[in-house]
């Protein structure tokens, strides 16, 4: 809100106190007017309003879900439903909700055609088991089975050595 200013010849004494009181009053009124707008924002609204927004957007909070993750799921519900059903969309959904990098493989020659592999690290799988189950159930492709495969990063060191070996064959006769 703009700061109320009085002309310099009125800026002292009782009028300055009146100006400060009016400034405080209008800032309070502005807060009242902005309150309904803040309630439509899933990141800042009251938890009861968030539950109503979640119901409207077809999001159900699971038992161990922390509040910040619940707010993120409600915030991105529309865009996640648009992205659902494709490989790139599923990767975007998992990135948005903090799971991180995921590899997705479909229709592998040795497996059934309806099996989709989600390759995650051990920490991703251990930190988000319930979230991954809910996301696959809600945004996964219909008539597909999802398998979780862990990727374990291993550090490999390779040394390059210059090996110049000469060979000499000597024949001795008597």
C-alpha positions in Angstrom: 0.0 0.0 0.0 1.1 3.5 -0.7 2.5 5.5 2.2 0.2 8.5 3.1 2.0 11.8 3.0 1.1 15.1 4.4 2.4 18.4 3.2 5.5 19.5 5.1 3.6 22.2 7.0 1.1 19.6 8.3 3.5 16.8 9.0 4.0 17.4 12.7 1.9 17.2 15.9 -1.5 15.7 16.0 -2.0 15.5 12.2 1.0 13.2 12.0 -0.5 10.9 14.6 -3.8 11.0 12.6 -2.0 10.2 9.4 -0.2 7.2 11.1 -3.5 5.9 12.5 -5.1 6.2 9.0 -2.2 4.4 7.4 -2.5 1.5 9.9 -6.2 1.3 9.4 -6.0 1.1 5.6 -3.3 -1.5 5.8 -5.6 -3.6 8.0 -8.5 -3.1 5.6 -6.2 -4.1 2.7 -5.3 -7.3 4.6 -9.0 -8.1 5.0 -9.6 -7.6 1.3 -6.6 -9.8 0.3 -7.6 -12.6 2.7 -10.1 -14.3 0.4 -7.5 -14.2 -2.4 -4.9 -15.9 -0.2 -7.4 -18.7 0.5 -7.4 -19.8 -3.1 -3.6 -20.2 -3.0 -2.8 -23.8 -2.0 0.6 -22.7 -0.6 -0.7 -20.2 1.9 -4.4 -21.1 2.6 -5.8 -22.6 5.8 -5.6 -26.4 6.1 -9.4 -26.7 6.0 -9.6 -24.7 2.8 -6.8 -26.8 1.4 -8.9 -29.9 2.1 -11.7 -28.4 0.1 -9.4 -27.5 -2.8 -8.0 -31.0 -2.7 -11.4 -32.5 -2.9 -12.2 -30.2 -5.8 -9.0 -31.3 -7.6 -9.4 -35.1 -6.8 -6.5 -35.3 -4.4 -6.7 -37.5 -1.3 -4.1 -37.0 1.5 -2.5 -40.3 2.5 -1.8 -41.0 6.2 1.9 -40.2 6.4 1.9 -37.3 4.0 3.6 -34.2 5.3 1.8 -30.9 4.8 4.2 -29.2 2.4 4.0 -32.3 0.0 0.2 -32.2 0.3 0.2 -28.5 -0.6 2.4 -29.3 -3.6 0.1 -32.1 -4.8 -2.9 -29.8 -4.6 -1.1 -26.9 -6.3 0.0 -29.0 -9.2 -3.1 -31.2 -9.5 -4.4 -29.6 -12.8 -1.0 -29.7 -14.6 -0.3 -33.2 -13.3 -3.6 -34.5 -14.7 -2.7 -33.0 -18.1 0.7 -34.6 -18.0 -0.6 -38.0 -16.9 -0.5 -40.9 -19.3 2.8 -40.2 -21.1 6.4 -41.1 -20.2 7.6 -37.5 -20.3 4.6 -36.4 -18.3 5.2 -39.0 -15.6 8.8 -37.8 -15.3 7.6 -34.2 -15.0 5.1 -35.1 -12.3 7.8 -36.9 -10.3 10.2 -34.0 -10.7 7.5 -31.5 -9.6 6.7 -33.4 -6.4 10.3 -33.7 -5.3 11.0 -37.3 -6.2 13.8 -36.4 -8.6 15.3 -38.0 -11.7 13.5 -41.2 -12.8 14.1 -43.5 -15.8 11.0 -45.1 -17.3 11.2 -48.0 -19.7 8.2 -49.6 -21.5 7.6 -52.6 -23.7 10.8 -54.5 -23.0 11.4 -57.6 -25.1 11.9 -60.0 -22.3 8.9 -58.8 -20.3 5.1 -58.7 -20.8 4.0 -55.7 -23.0 2.0 -54.1 -20.2 4.9 -53.8 -17.7 6.5 -50.4 -17.1 9.7 -50.1 -15.2 10.4 -47.1 -13.0 14.1 -46.9 -12.2 14.8 -45.0 -9.0 17.7 -44.8 -6.6 17.5 -46.5 -3.2 17.0 -43.2 -1.4 14.2 -42.1 -3.7 12.4 -45.4 -3.1 13.0 -45.4 0.6 12.0 -41.7 1.1 8.8 -41.8 -1.0 7.2 -45.3 -1.0 3.6 -44.1 -0.3 3.9 -41.1 -2.6 5.1 -43.3 -5.5 2.2 -45.7 -4.9 -0.4 -42.9 -4.9 1.1 -41.2 -8.0 1.2 -44.5 -10.0 -2.4 -45.2 -9.0 -3.6 -41.7 -9.9 -1.5 -40.7 -12.8 -0.3 -44.0 -14.2 -1.5 -45.5 -17.5 -4.6 -47.6 -17.4 -4.0 -51.4 -17.8 -0.4 -51.2 -17.0 1.6 -52.8 -14.3 4.4 -50.8 -12.7 7.6 -52.3 -11.3 10.1 -50.3 -9.3 13.7 -51.0 -10.1 16.5 -49.5 -8.0 19.5 -47.9 -9.6 22.6 -48.1 -7.5 25.3 -45.6 -8.5 28.8 -47.2 -8.3 32.0 -45.2 -8.7 34.4 -46.8 -11.1 38.0 -45.8 -11.4 40.0 -46.6 -14.5 43.7 -46.1 -14.6 45.5 -45.7 -17.9 49.0 -47.0 -17.9 51.4 -46.9 -20.7 52.8 -50.5 -21.1 55.7 -50.8 -23.5 57.0 -54.3 -23.2 59.7 -55.4 -25.6 60.1 -59.1 -26.4 63.4 -60.6 -27.3 63.8 -64.3 -28.3 67.3 -65.8 -28.0 68.1 -69.2 -29.3 71.1 -71.0 -28.0 72.6 -74.1 -29.8 75.4 -76.5 -28.8 
